[in-house]
Amino acid sequence: MARAPTVKLNSGFEMPVLGLGTFSLNPTSFLEAVKYAIDRGYRHIDTGLPYGSEKDIGVALKEKIAEGVIKREDMFITTKLWCIHHEPDKVEYGCRLALKNLGLEYIDLYLMHFPVGFILVDDETYQPKKPGSDVVTTNDVDYVDTWKAMEKLVEKGLVRSIGLSNFNAEQTERVLKICKIRPVVNEVECNVEINQSKLLKFCKDRDIILMDYCPVVRANPAKKTPACLYNDRTQAIADKYKKTPVQIALKYLVQRGTVPVPGALEKPMIDENIDIFDFKLTADEMKYLDSLNTGKRICEFEFVDKNHKYYPFNAEF
Ligand SMILES: NC(=O)c1ccc[n+]([C@@H]2O[C@H](COP(=O)([O-])OP(=O)(O)OC[C@H]3O[C@@H](n4cnc5c(N)ncnc54)[C@H](OP(=O)(O)O)[C@@H]3O)[C@@H](O)[C@H]2O)c1
């Protein structure tokens, strides 16, 4: 059974360097996937309110604890404060909602999902849009005020570590300037096509771990997409280590000191994605994988007005 090693966060807690992502483009249950992943050695699960997977994770954890496969403290659960709960007086409410969904007494890592706040209609309206509009109704809540409210969650023992997601360097710096409790991670889209080398250096210099979402570029081996993974050179590297192009893509990320959370529902893929800790890519291979960077994003959060003052992706990094 494969196991991911851990990395020490600036909060002092250890985080496994690979987790199971639980977002799906099609509404689905992650219950079987999470239970299987735990059986196969995964100890880190990544979720968020709008993924709809928190309750499945809660049930899976309860069952696996009852079976004696894990204890609560063996698991590292990452979830996120969604944009509808950015107002400082809504932050604890958002956190308690996640705790209730997950059936947990504490969350290991709680991230601000995105720097822009949305109006709150109800807890299930994740993208509050006016009829006929393509973009959500945002508000002007400053994410540094949201951050200060998130610090209180640590002080109350509801969460162990707090972090950011989809923050650019300047926004991260603003949080660092005002914080009492430092962000431990920034979870951003990062893979061979958008390798975030500048943001990675910025974060490393500040003892912030970069977590990678969309780490396998939403691979589809049947369709041989994306081309950066399914080509002769990447395949040759995969063949050399008796691995797949997806495993090479994940190893590249881990070897750079980042933490991928590949989403997978199928058992063979769940097995494959954690089976990357028995080989090491050479400097030349890392250089080749670096060269695949085009900066192309999959997740632009197209439902957010790009002119909003806190929209993060207009900056270079
Ligand atoms: N913070 C954020 O704003 C944010 C945004 C997006 C995602 N995330 C997190 O990051 C996680 C990963 O991102 P993602 O799921 O969008 O993209 P991803 O991990 O790059 O791709 C997931 C897709 O790749 C396929 N796949 C996974 N492992 C594979 C393998 N070994 N071989 C072939 N195909 C494989 C999966 O197939 P199947 O569908 O068949 O399993 C799924 O369709 C999410 O689940 C979520 O937890 C966070």
The ligand as an SDF file (V2000), in Angstrom:
LIG
                    3D

 48 52  0  0  0  0  0  0  0  0999 V2000
   -9.1810   25.5800   -4.9640 N   0  0  0  0  0  0  0  0  0  0  0  0
   -9.8440   25.5890   -6.0980 C   0  0  0  0  0  0  0  0  0  0  0  0
  -10.3410   26.6370   -6.5400 O   0  0  0  0  0  0  0  0  0  0  0  0
   -9.9820   24.3100   -6.8740 C   0  0  0  0  0  0  0  0  0  0  0  0
  -10.4300   24.3440   -8.2080 C   0  0  0  0  0  0  0  0  0  0  0  0
  -10.5510   23.1420   -8.8930 C   0  0  0  0  0  0  0  0  0  0  0  0
  -10.2240   21.9490   -8.2560 C   0  0  0  0  0  0  0  0  0  0  0  0
   -9.8110   21.9400   -6.9530 N   0  0  0  0  0  0  0  0  0  0  0  0
   -9.4490   20.6900   -6.2410 C   0  0  0  0  0  0  0  0  0  0  0  0
   -8.4310   20.0520   -6.9980 O   0  0  0  0  0  0  0  0  0  0  0  0
   -8.8350   18.7350   -7.2970 C   0  0  0  0  0  0  0  0  0  0  0  0
   -8.2260   18.2910   -8.6040 C   0  0  0  0  0  0  0  0  0  0  0  0
   -8.6430   19.1080   -9.6720 O   0  0  0  0  0  0  0  0  0  0  0  0
   -9.5820   18.5550  -10.8440 P   0  0  0  0  0  0  0  0  0  0  0  0
  -10.2710   17.3380  -10.3320 O   0  0  0  0  0  0  0  0  0  0  0  0
  -10.3750   19.6680  -11.3440 O   0  0  0  0  0  0  0  0  0  0  0  0
   -8.5160   18.2040  -11.9850 O   0  0  0  0  0  0  0  0  0  0  0  0
   -7.4510   17.0210  -12.1540 P   0  0  0  0  0  0  0  0  0  0  0  0
   -7.1350   16.3780  -10.8550 O   0  0  0  0  0  0  0  0  0  0  0  0
   -6.3360   17.5580  -12.9800 O   0  0  0  0  0  0  0  0  0  0  0  0
   -8.2200   16.0270  -13.1060 O   0  0  0  0  0  0  0  0  0  0  0  0
   -9.2430   15.1740  -12.6660 C   0  0  0  0  0  0  0  0  0  0  0  0
   -9.6420   14.3490  -13.8870 C   0  0  0  0  0  0  0  0  0  0  0  0
   -8.5350   13.5500  -14.3000 O   0  0  0  0  0  0  0  0  0  0  0  0
   -8.8870   12.2140  -14.3760 C   0  0  0  0  0  0  0  0  0  0  0  0
   -7.8140   11.4170  -13.7890 N   0  0  0  0  0  0  0  0  0  0  0  0
   -7.4180   11.4280  -12.5020 C   0  0  0  0  0  0  0  0  0  0  0  0
   -6.4190   10.5590  -12.3060 N   0  0  0  0  0  0  0  0  0  0  0  0
   -6.1910    9.9770  -13.4780 C   0  0  0  0  0  0  0  0  0  0  0  0
   -5.3050    8.9690  -13.9110 C   0  0  0  0  0  0  0  0  0  0  0  0
   -4.4530    8.4010  -13.0700 N   0  0  0  0  0  0  0  0  0  0  0  0
   -5.3300    8.6100  -15.2210 N   0  0  0  0  0  0  0  0  0  0  0  0
   -6.2000    9.1760  -16.0680 C   0  0  0  0  0  0  0  0  0  0  0  0
   -7.0820   10.1230  -15.7240 N   0  0  0  0  0  0  0  0  0  0  0  0
   -7.0860   10.5160  -14.4450 C   0  0  0  0  0  0  0  0  0  0  0  0
  -10.1640   12.0420  -13.5680 C   0  0  0  0  0  0  0  0  0  0  0  0
  -10.9370   11.0680  -14.1610 O   0  0  0  0  0  0  0  0  0  0  0  0
  -12.3020   10.4580  -13.5210 P   0  0  0  0  0  0  0  0  0  0  0  0
  -13.2980   11.5410  -13.5950 O   0  0  0  0  0  0  0  0  0  0  0  0
  -12.6320    9.3400  -14.4310 O   0  0  0  0  0  0  0  0  0  0  0  0
  -11.9850   10.0260  -12.1390 O   0  0  0  0  0  0  0  0  0  0  0  0
  -10.7910   13.4170  -13.6260 C   0  0  0  0  0  0  0  0  0  0  0  0
  -11.6390   13.5110  -14.7670 O   0  0  0  0  0  0  0  0  0  0  0  0
  -10.3600   18.7930   -7.2920 C   0  0  0  0  0  0  0  0  0  0  0  0
  -10.9350   17.5010   -7.1910 O   0  0  0  0  0  0  0  0  0  0  0  0
  -10.5860   19.6840   -6.1020 C   0  0  0  0  0  0  0  0  0  0  0  0
  -10.4540   18.9410   -4.9020 O   0  0  0  0  0  0  0  0  0  0  0  0
   -9.6720   23.1120   -6.2760 C   0  0  0  0  0  0  0  0  0  0  0  0
  1  2  1  0
  2  3  2  0
  2  4  1  0
  4  5  1  0
  4 48  2  0
  5  6  2  0
  6  7  1  0
  7  8  2  0
  8  9  1  0
  8 48  1  0
  9 10  1  0
  9 46  1  0
 10 11  1  0
 11 12  1  0
 11 44  1  0
 12 13  1  0
 13 14  1  0
 14 15  2  0
 14 16  1  0
 14 17  1  0
 17 18  1  0
 18 19  2  0
 18 20  1  0
 18 21  1  0
 21 22  1  0
 22 23  1  0
 23 24  1  0
 23 42  1  0
 24 25  1  0
 25 26  1  0
 25 36  1  0
 26 27  1  0
 26 35  1  0
 27 28  2  0
 28 29  1  0
 29 30  1  0
 29 35  2  0
 30 31  1  0
 30 32  2  0
 32 33  1  0
 33 34  2  0
 34 35  1  0
 36 37  1  0
 36 42  1  0
 37 38  1  0
 38 39  2  0
 38 40  1  0
 38 41  1  0
 42 43  1  0
 44 45  1  0
 44 46  1  0
 46 47  1  0
M  CHG  2   8   1  16  -1
M  END
$$$$
